[in-house]
């Protein structure tokens, strides 16, 4: 095919504030925490807490955390997702038009879809960059796409990239990335810890497959690497019971035991606040304060060669019949 592409691919990640400042973080958190899939509390109860307690207090603390990881290119999550889209564009050439969006924040899903359609794309693959399915992540992308399509008279043909937690391409890329990271260390870690984003335990009871898919990823990666992997869950919020074991508690225990650790975040397709600040900075400090000495954070797949090749494999597969 030559000329204007009629196939669009939209990469979607969770989101980020526009700047590491309290007002920008407040806008971002207001959108993120108002999603009924993210916080499954009746809005009549939740909104007073959000508006009266969380938004006045939390943005300043979160802005400080963002400032520790902010780069010359802006938010690491946005910069890496842009690089992933640019890499795929180079791989596909003129046959496909690539775009990226944030579920919360900018660029928004609605504006990205409009841009693809304005460029002539009447077939669009939406690719949520979440290896493990969760209603609070993957399903919210579907919600946002559907909400925007309701406003459009002209509708594109649409596909969604399915979760890929056990896909051989993902596991192979993850295995190569972890092996490269471990080989670069000056120590052999006693424990390889896979930290996934936490979710309330209630979501598992309601049938969300996220917990099981995280465990499946860890088991498959352990088999690929030929060594055991422990699983933990980070980013707890509020008083509800969350998936366990908690990453911070596990790091503190490993520190007290004097064991060395390498930690990775297989549920994140790109490094972000939860990996660069919560794990690589704060997690390391928790570990060392408990007495630990040897700690390493292994980066996400990002736009590096294994991750880029994996994304191209997944996207080409989903575009079968269109290309």
C-alpha positions in Angstrom: 0.0 0.0 0.0 1.3 3.5 -0.8 0.2 7.0 0.1 -1.9 7.8 3.2 -2.2 4.7 5.4 -5.7 3.5 6.1 -4.6 1.3 9.1 -3.9 3.0 12.4 -2.4 1.6 15.6 -2.9 3.4 18.9 -0.7 2.5 21.8 -2.2 3.3 25.1 -0.6 3.5 28.5 -2.0 4.5 31.9 -1.1 8.2 32.1 1.0 10.9 33.6 0.6 14.6 34.7 1.9 17.2 32.3 4.5 18.5 34.8 6.0 17.5 38.1 4.0 20.2 39.9 1.1 20.0 42.3 -1.6 21.6 40.0 -0.8 19.2 37.1 -0.7 16.2 39.5 -4.0 17.3 40.9 -5.7 17.4 37.5 -4.3 14.0 36.7 -5.3 12.4 39.9 -8.8 13.9 39.7 -9.3 12.2 36.4 -7.7 9.0 37.3 -9.3 8.5 40.7 -12.8 9.5 39.4 -12.8 6.4 37.1 -15.5 4.1 38.5 -13.4 1.1 37.5 -10.3 2.4 39.4 -12.1 3.1 42.6 -15.1 0.8 43.0 -16.8 2.8 45.8 -20.2 4.5 45.3 -19.5 8.0 44.0 -21.7 9.6 46.6 -19.3 8.2 49.2 -16.0 8.5 47.3 -16.2 12.0 45.7 -16.3 13.9 49.1 -13.2 11.9 50.2 -11.5 12.5 46.9 -12.3 16.2 46.7 -12.1 17.0 50.4 -9.1 14.9 51.5 -7.0 13.4 48.7 -6.8 16.1 46.1 -6.0 18.9 48.6 -3.2 16.8 50.2 -1.7 14.1 47.9 -0.7 16.2 44.8 2.2 17.9 46.6 3.7 14.7 47.8 3.2 13.0 44.4 4.7 16.0 42.7 7.9 15.6 44.8 8.0 12.0 43.7 7.6 12.9 40.0 10.4 15.5 40.3 12.8 12.8 41.2 12.3 10.9 38.0 11.4 13.7 35.5 13.7 14.0 32.5 14.6 16.5 29.8 12.0 14.8 27.6 9.4 15.1 30.3 7.5 12.2 31.9 9.4 9.0 31.5 6.2 7.1 30.8 5.1 9.5 28.0 8.6 9.7 26.5 9.0 5.9 26.5 5.6 5.3 25.0 6.3 7.9 22.3 9.6 6.0 21.6 7.7 2.7 21.3 5.3 4.3 18.8 8.2 5.8 16.8 9.9 2.4 16.8 6.9 0.7 15.4 6.4 3.4 12.9 9.9 2.8 11.6 9.2 -1.0 11.5 6.0 -0.7 9.5 6.8 2.3 7.3 4.0 3.7 5.3 1.7 0.7 5.7 0.5 1.7 9.1 0.1 5.0 11.0 1.2 4.9 14.6 -0.1 7.1 17.5 0.1 6.9 21.2 -2.2 8.1 24.0 -2.6 8.2 27.8 -5.7 6.8 29.4 -5.5 9.7 31.9 -3.8 12.9 30.9 -2.4 13.9 27.5 -2.4 13.0 24.7 -5.9 11.8 25.3 -7.4 8.7 23.6 -10.2 10.8 21.9 -7.7 13.2 20.3 -5.5 10.4 19.1 -8.4 8.6 17.5 -9.5 11.8 15.8 -5.9 12.4 14.5 -5.7 8.8 13.1 -9.1 9.2 11.4 -8.1 12.6 10.0 -5.0 10.9 8.5 -7.3 8.5 6.6 -7.2 5.6 9.0 -10.5 3.7 8.8 -9.1 0.6 10.5 -7.7 1.1 14.0 -6.0 -1.4 16.3 -6.0 -0.1 19.9 -3.2 -1.6 21.9 -3.5 -1.3 25.7 0.1 -1.8 26.9 -0.9 -4.0 29.9 0.4 -7.6 29.7 -2.0 -8.7 32.4 -5.7 -8.0 32.1 -7.4 -5.9 34.8 -10.7 -4.2 34.7 -9.0 -1.1 36.3 -6.5 -0.9 33.4 -7.4 -2.7 30.2 -11.2 -2.3 30.5 -10.9 1.4 31.1 -9.2 1.8 27.7 -12.1 0.0 26.1 -14.5 2.3 28.0 -12.7 5.5 26.8 -12.6 4.3 23.2 -16.3 3.4 23.3 -17.3 6.7 24.9 -15.5 8.6 22.2 -16.9 6.5 19.3 -20.4 7.4 20.6 -19.7 11.0 19.6 -18.6 10.1 16.1 -20.9 9.7 13.1 -18.3 7.9 11.0 -17.0 4.8 12.8 -13.7 3.1 12.1 -13.2 -0.7 12.0 -11.8 -1.5 15.4 -9.7 -4.1 17.1 -8.1 -4.4 20.5 -4.8 -6.0 21.4 -5.6 -8.7 23.9 -3.7 -9.2 27.2 -0.4 -11.0 26.5 0.7 -12.2 29.9 1.6 -15.7 28.7 2.5 -14.9 25.1 5.8 -16.5 24.0 6.9 -13.3 22.4 6.4 -11.4 25.7 8.0 -14.0 27.8 10.9 -14.4 25.5 11.5 -10.6 25.4 11.2 -10.5 29.2 13.6 -13.3 29.7 16.2 -11.8 27.5 15.8 -8.4 29.2 16.2 -9.9 32.7 19.2 -12.0 31.7 20.9 -8.9 30.3 20.1 -7.0 33.4 21.4 -9.7 35.7 24.6 -10.2 33.7 25.4 -6.5 34.2 25.3 -6.7 38.0 28.4 -7.1 40.1 26.6 -9.6 42.3 24.3 -12.6 41.9 21.1 -11.8 43.7 19.7 -14.3 46.3 16.2 -13.4 45.4 14.6 -12.3 42.1 11.4 -10.4 43.0 8.7 -9.7 40.5 6.6 -6.7 41.7 3.2 -6.2 40.1 0.9 -3.3 40.7 -1.4 -4.1 43.5 -5.2 -4.3 43.3 -7.8 -4.7 46.1 -8.4 -8.3 47.1 -12.1 -7.7 46.4 -11.4 -7.4 42.6 -10.1 -11.0 42.7 -13.1 -12.2 44.5 -15.3 -10.5 41.9 -13.7 -12.6 39.2 -10.9 -10.3 37.9 -8.2 -12.6 36.4 -5.4 -10.1 37.1 -3.9 -12.0 40.1 -3.8 -15.3 38.3 -2.3 -13.8 35.2 0.5 -12.2 37.3 1.3 -15.5 38.9 1.2 -17.2 35.5 3.7 -14.7 34.1 6.0 -15.2 37.0 5.9 -19.0 36.7 6.6 -18.9 33.0 9.4 -16.4 33.4 11.0 -18.6 36.2 10.9 -21.5 33.8 12.5 -19.4 31.1 15.3 -18.2 33.4 15.7 -21.6 35.2 15.5 -20.0 38.6 12.7 -19.2 41.1 10.9 -15.9 41.2 9.0 -14.5 44.1 5.9 -12.4 43.5 4.8 -9.3 45.4 2.3 -6.5 44.8 3.1 -2.8 45.2 1.2 0.6 45.3 -1.3 -0.1 48.0 -3.8 2.6 48.6 -6.5 3.1 51.3 -7.6 0.8 54.0 -9.1 -2.1 52.0 -7.3 -5.4 51.9 -5.0 -5.6 48.9 -3.3 -8.5 47.1 -0.4 -9.9 49.1 2.4 -10.2 49.8 3.2 -6.4 49.7 6.4 -5.4 47.9 7.5 -2.9 50.6 7.0 -5.5 53.4 8.9 -8.1 51.4 11.8 -5.8 50.7 12.1 -4.9 54.4 12.1 -8.5 55.4 14.8 -9.3 52.8 16.9 -6.5 54.1 16.6 -7.7 57.7 17.6 -11.2 56.5 20.7 -9.8 54.8 19.8 -11.2 51.4 20.6 -9.6 48.1 17.7 -8.8 45.7 17.1 -7.9 42.1 13.6 -6.5 41.5 11.7 -6.3 38.2 8.2 -5.1 37.3 6.8 -7.4 34.6 3.4 -5.8 34.6 4.7 -2.4 33.4 5.5 -2.0 29.7 7.4 1.2 30.4 9.3 2.6 33.3 7.2 5.2 35.2 6.6 6.6 38.7 5.8 3.2 40.1 9.0 1.7 38.9 11.6 4.5 38.9 10.5 6.1 42.2 8.5 3.6 44.1 10.8 0.6 43.4 14.2 1.9 42.3 14.4 4.8 44.8 12.0 4.3 47.7 12.1 0.5 47.5 15.9 0.5 47.6 15.8 2.9 50.6 13.4 0.6 52.5 15.6 -2.4 51.8 18.8 -0.6 52.9 17.1 0.9 56.0 16.2 -2.6 57.1 19.9 -3.7 56.8 20.1 -4.8 53.2 23.2 -4.0 51.1 22.9 -5.4 47.6 19.9 -4.2 45.6 19.2 -3.8 41.9 16.2 -2.6 39.9 15.9 -4.2 36.5 14.3 -1.9 33.9 11.1 -2.6 32.1 11.1 -3.7 28.4 10.6 0.0 27.4 11.6 0.7 23.8 14.8 -1.4 23.9 15.4 -4.1 21.3 13.6 -7.0 23.0 10.6 -5.0 23.9 10.4 -3.3 20.5 10.6 -6.6 18.7 7.9 -8.1 20.9 5.5 -5.2 20.2 6.0 -5.5 16.5 5.3 -9.3 16.7 2.1 -8.7 18.7 0.9 -5.9 16.5 1.6 -7.7 13.2 -0.4 -10.7 14.5 -3.4 -8.6 15.4 -3.3 -6.8 12.0 -3.6 -10.1 10.1 -6.2 -9.7 7.4 -5.8 -5.9 7.3 -2.2 -5.7 6.1 
